Amino acid sequence: VGRRKRSVARIILRPGKGEWVVNGRTMQDYFPRPTHQIRVVEPFKVAELEGTFDVTVRVRGGGLTGQSDAVRMGVSRALVEHDE
């Protein structure tokens, strides 16, 4: 779970090819701005785990910036839980 302002995101990581589903849509469709997409994927780049997990996200509340930051926090927490 990740939270930012009024946004709450629930993240599920599964081993895979790096596919993203955000509220039933692709990440590029849900977050059309490249800045949001970069911020969401950043935890994978830092951990050098790009393309190793399929990510399923349920996010609600707030605007797109708050939602993208909530997803980022949730992904970071999930990666820490996977491998401290």
Sequence and secondary structure as in RCSB ss.txt:
>XXXX:A:sequence
VGRRKRSVARIILRPGKGEWVVNGRTMQDYFPRPTHQIRVVEPFKVAELEGTFDVTVRVRGGGLTGQSDAVRMGV
SRALVEHDE
>XXXX:A:secstr
 EEETTEEEEEEEEESS  EEETTEEHHHH  SHHHHHHHHHHHHHTT TTSEEEEEEEESS HHHHHHHHHHHH
HHHHHHH  
